[in-house]
């Protein structure tokens, strides 16, 4: 697909790292399938991948959990 950000590049299948914090818990997702623009580096995640991240994040928000690492290859 054509990159929406730079309007020049055509995205390629690749993977990325997604990291964020929610409710004091840090999340790190490695090897996340993404479409990445080779011109500007903009990353696009499919709706399916976004849903999986949300599902995992919600399951992991347990009291006492401070860091969660998830590798999409496993």
LUMTIMI-434187 format. One record per atom (N, C-alpha, C): residue in one letter; x, y, z; residue number from 1. Coordinates in Angstrom, 2 decimals, padded with zeros to 5 digits. Each point is the difference from the previous one (the first is absolute). Layout:
<nodes>
resn,x,y,z,resi
A,X,Y,Z,NUM;
...
</nodes>
This chain:
<nodes>
resn,x,y,z,resi
X,000.84,-001.18,000.00,1;
X,-000.84,001.18,000.00,1;
X,000.88,001.24,000.00,1;
X,-000.50,001.08,-000.54,2;
X,000.75,001.24,-000.03,2;
X,-000.03,000.63,001.40,2;
X,001.14,000.52,000.43,3;
X,000.12,000.59,001.33,3;
X,-000.87,001.25,000.11,3;
X,-000.80,000.05,001.04,4;
X,-000.88,001.14,000.24,4;
X,000.80,001.18,000.56,4;
X,001.06,-000.30,000.73,5;
X,000.80,001.05,000.65,5;
X,000.78,000.84,-001.01,5;
X,000.84,-000.64,-000.82,6;
X,000.86,000.75,-000.93,6;
X,-000.58,000.07,-001.40,6;
X,-000.93,-000.88,-000.30,7;
X,-000.66,-000.05,-001.31,7;
X,000.98,-000.31,-001.13,7;
X,001.17,-000.59,000.35,8;
X,000.99,-000.33,-001.01,8;
X,000.31,-001.49,-000.04,8;
X,000.21,-000.59,001.17,9;
X,000.43,-001.39,000.06,9;
X,-001.14,-000.98,-000.12,9;
X,000.36,-001.23,-000.32,10;
X,-000.95,-001.11,000.00,10;
X,000.45,-000.94,001.12,10;
X,-000.89,-000.28,000.93,11;
X,000.36,-000.78,001.19,11;
X,000.40,-001.42,-000.36,11;
X,000.86,-000.56,000.85,12;
X,000.48,-001.37,-000.18,12;
X,-000.28,-000.78,001.28,12;
X,-000.19,-001.32,-000.16,13;
X,-000.18,-000.86,001.16,13;
X,001.28,-000.03,000.81,13;
X,-000.13,000.19,001.30,14;
X,001.15,-000.03,000.89,14;
X,-000.50,-000.27,001.41,14;
X,000.82,000.33,000.98,15;
X,-000.43,-000.12,001.39,15;
X,000.57,001.17,000.77,15;
X,-000.59,000.26,001.17,16;
X,000.40,001.15,000.80,16;
X,-000.11,-000.35,001.48,16;
X,000.35,000.95,000.83,17;
X,-000.15,-000.11,001.45,17;
X,-001.07,001.00,000.41,17;
X,-000.92,-000.44,000.86,18;
X,-001.02,000.88,000.54,18;
X,000.20,000.04,001.50,18;
X,000.19,001.19,000.54,19;
X,000.21,000.16,001.44,19;
X,-000.92,001.11,000.50,19;
X,-000.60,-000.23,001.16,20;
X,-000.82,001.04,000.62,20;
X,-000.25,-000.34,001.46,20;
X,-000.57,000.95,000.71,21;
X,-000.30,-000.18,001.41,21;
X,-001.49,000.24,000.22,21;
X,-000.59,-000.83,000.85,22;
X,-001.41,000.17,000.34,22;
X,-000.19,-000.41,001.44,22;
X,-000.66,000.85,000.76,23;
X,-000.27,-000.25,001.42,23;
X,001.28,-000.36,000.77,23;
X,001.10,000.65,-000.35,24;
X,001.26,-000.23,000.69,24;
X,000.75,-001.25,-000.44,24;
X,-000.54,-000.76,-000.95,25;
X,000.66,-001.21,-000.49,25;
X,000.63,000.31,-001.36,25;
X,001.24,-000.46,-000.20,26;
X,000.69,000.21,-001.28,26;
X,-000.20,-001.23,-000.87,26;
X,-000.26,000.22,-001.27,27;
X,-000.21,-001.09,-000.95,27;
X,001.01,000.13,-001.13,27;
X,000.55,-001.13,-000.42,28;
X,000.92,-000.04,-001.12,28;
X,-000.40,-001.18,-000.88,28;
X,-000.38,000.28,-001.22,29;
X,-000.36,-001.02,-000.97,29;
X,001.09,-000.01,-001.07,29;
X,000.65,-001.13,-000.18,30;
X,001.09,-000.11,-000.98,30;
X,-000.46,-000.77,-001.23,30;
X,000.63,000.28,-001.11,31;
X,-000.27,-000.70,-001.27,31;
X,-001.47,000.09,-000.39,31;
X,-000.58,001.17,000.16,32;
X,-001.40,000.23,-000.34,32;
X,-000.11,000.18,-001.51,32;
X,-000.81,-000.82,-000.67,33;
X,-000.17,000.16,-001.45,33;
X,-000.55,001.40,-000.32,33;
X,000.62,000.66,-000.96,34;
X,-000.40,001.36,-000.36,34;
X,000.31,000.25,-001.47,34;
X,-000.65,001.01,-000.53,35;
X,000.32,000.53,-001.32,35;
X,000.76,001.28,000.27,35;
X,001.22,000.11,-000.56,36;
X,000.85,001.15,000.29,36;
X,000.40,000.70,-001.29,36;
X,-000.08,001.32,000.02,37;
X,000.39,000.80,-001.16,37;
X,001.53,000.11,-000.04,37;
X,000.62,-000.40,-001.11,38;
X,001.46,000.10,-000.10,38;
X,000.49,001.44,-000.18,38;
X,-000.89,000.93,-000.32,39;
X,000.40,001.39,-000.20,39;
X,000.02,000.77,001.32,39;
X,-001.10,-000.04,000.76,40;
X,-000.09,000.81,001.22,40;
X,000.02,-000.83,001.28,40;
X,-000.17,-001.33,-000.11,41;
X,000.04,-000.85,001.18,41;
X,-001.32,-000.15,000.73,41;
X,-001.04,000.60,-000.51,42;
X,-001.33,-000.13,000.63,42;
X,-000.38,-001.47,000.07,42;
X,-000.58,-000.41,001.14,43;
X,-000.37,-001.39,000.22,43;
X,-001.52,-000.13,000.09,43;
X,-000.53,-001.04,-000.63,44;
X,-001.43,-000.25,000.02,44;
X,-000.25,-001.41,000.52,44;
X,-000.88,-000.12,000.99,45;
X,-000.38,-001.30,000.54,45;
X,-001.40,-000.33,-000.48,45;
X,-000.21,-001.26,-000.36,46;
X,-001.33,-000.42,-000.44,46;
X,-000.95,000.04,001.19,46;
X,-001.27,000.03,-000.30,47;
X,-001.02,-000.01,001.05,47;
X,000.11,-001.27,000.84,47;
X,000.30,-001.12,-000.64,48;
X,000.16,-001.28,000.69,48;
X,001.14,000.08,001.03,48;
X,001.13,000.56,-000.40,49;
X,001.14,000.13,000.90,49;
X,-000.32,000.97,001.13,49;
X,-000.66,001.10,-000.30,50;
X,-000.39,000.94,001.04,50;
X,-000.93,-000.66,001.02,50;
X,-000.93,-000.82,-000.49,51;
X,-000.92,-000.72,000.90,51;
X,000.76,-000.99,000.88,51;
X,000.99,-000.72,-000.58,52;
X,000.79,-000.95,000.78,52;
X,000.79,000.71,001.09,52;
X,000.58,001.14,-000.33,53;
X,000.74,000.77,001.00,53;
X,-000.93,000.44,001.13,53;
X,-001.17,000.50,-000.33,54;
X,-000.97,000.42,001.02,54;
X,-000.42,-001.16,000.89,54;
X,-000.24,-001.15,-000.62,55;
X,-000.41,-001.19,000.76,55;
X,001.09,-000.43,000.97,55;
X,001.22,-000.07,-000.47,56;
X,001.13,-000.39,000.84,56;
X,000.20,001.01,001.13,56;
X,-000.05,001.27,-000.34,57;
X,000.18,001.06,000.97,57;
X,-001.05,-000.09,001.10,57;
X,-001.25,-000.20,-000.35,58;
X,-001.06,-000.09,000.99,58;
X,000.14,-001.22,000.90,58;
X,000.46,-001.14,-000.57,59;
X,000.23,-001.21,000.81,59;
X,001.12,000.19,000.99,59;
X,000.98,000.81,-000.37,60;
X,001.22,000.13,000.81,60;
X,-000.09,001.08,001.07,60;
X,-001.07,000.77,000.02,61;
X,-000.11,001.06,000.99,61;
X,-000.45,-000.57,001.35,61;
X,000.88,-000.73,000.62,62;
X,-000.26,-000.60,001.31,62;
X,000.76,000.79,001.06,62;
X,-000.54,000.06,001.22,63;
X,000.71,000.69,001.07,63;
X,001.40,-000.59,000.20,63;
X,000.98,000.88,000.14,64;
X,001.36,-000.45,000.25,64;
X,000.82,-000.23,-001.24,64;
X,-000.61,000.00,-001.17,65;
X,000.74,-000.21,-001.24,65;
X,000.54,001.35,-000.47,65;
X,001.31,000.10,-000.18,66;
X,000.57,001.28,-000.38,66;
X,000.55,000.01,-001.42,66;
X,000.47,-001.15,-000.50,67;
X,000.55,-000.05,-001.35,67;
X,-000.49,-001.27,-000.69,67;
X,-000.44,000.13,-001.23,68;
X,-000.45,-001.15,-000.78,68;
X,000.65,000.07,-001.37,68;
X,000.68,-001.06,-000.41,69;
X,000.62,-000.08,-001.32,69;
X,-000.72,-001.08,-000.79,69;
X,-000.41,000.32,-001.20,70;
X,-000.69,-000.96,-000.85,70;
X,000.67,-000.02,-001.36,70;
X,000.35,-001.16,-000.47,71;
X,000.66,-000.16,-001.29,71;
X,-001.00,-000.63,-000.97,71;
X,-000.36,000.72,-001.08,72;
X,-000.99,-000.50,-000.94,72;
X,000.47,-001.22,-000.78,72;
X,001.29,-000.32,000.06,73;
X,000.50,-001.20,-000.69,73;
X,-000.39,-001.26,000.74,73;
X,-000.31,000.11,001.29,74;
X,-000.31,-001.22,000.77,74;
X,-001.48,-000.23,000.11,74;
</nodes>
